[in-house]
Amino acid sequence: MPEDTIAVLSQSPVFQGLPESQLRTLARIADPITYHPGDLIFSEGEDAAGFFFVVSGQVKISKISFEGKEQVLHFVGPGEIFAEVPVYSGGTYPANAEALRESRMFFFPRQAIRRLLASDPNLAMNMLADLSRRLRQLTRLVENLSLKESPARLAAYLLHASEELIRDDQVELDVTKGQLATLLGTTPETLSRTLKKMSETGQIQVQGRTIKLLDKPGLEQMAAG
């Protein structure tokens, strides 16, 4: 069994703290898969066979409305898992997953991981904690889309993204502005205008993919709606 698989899994918050024996069990049932940019990993409504762990790359999770409009739910990067809900509930995948970059990942079959969860409460608690974090993100997304205008959504996104970084005064966008616009439920043109206006008023400074937060109190007030 490749020791590097165990090392990669042990660095993820989802699997941190597990004994080596459990990490070895996880590594044994992990099926390595590589997806290319644009590859569809699964579609909403497909039978859920298991969940995925991203080793490298980036994945977009989204839903399509009856009118054909896409709403991005979140982006998944290295060290994160996705499609874990069906592990608990069974059924089908509730959204679509698409590789945005060359993405290496491990696939964990549902039945095998359920047996492991039954024997290891620590793993179950770690996965539930990750699921709770994702639920908070979705709750925030629903609130932003339903109650706030585009500038407030963008301000809330920038503040939240900065909280997860060591340098909390700037954000490095790991998605394109078009993808960010879809996540925020707006258009690329509206997003560009909002960024320009926030730059002109001294709230942010944009340099390529780096957005420096110059006036966090002002952004917090804007994010509040």
Secondary structure by P-SEA (a helix, b strand, c coil): ccaaaaaaaaaccccccccaaaaaaaaaabbbbbbccccccccccccccbbbbbcbbbbbbbcccccbbbbbccccccccccccccccccccccbbbbbccbbbbbbbbaaaaaaaaaacaaaaaaaaaaaaaaaaaaaaaaaaaccccaaaaaaaaaaaaaaaccccccccccccaaaaaaaacccaaaaaaaaaaaaaaccccccccbbbbccaaaaaaaaac
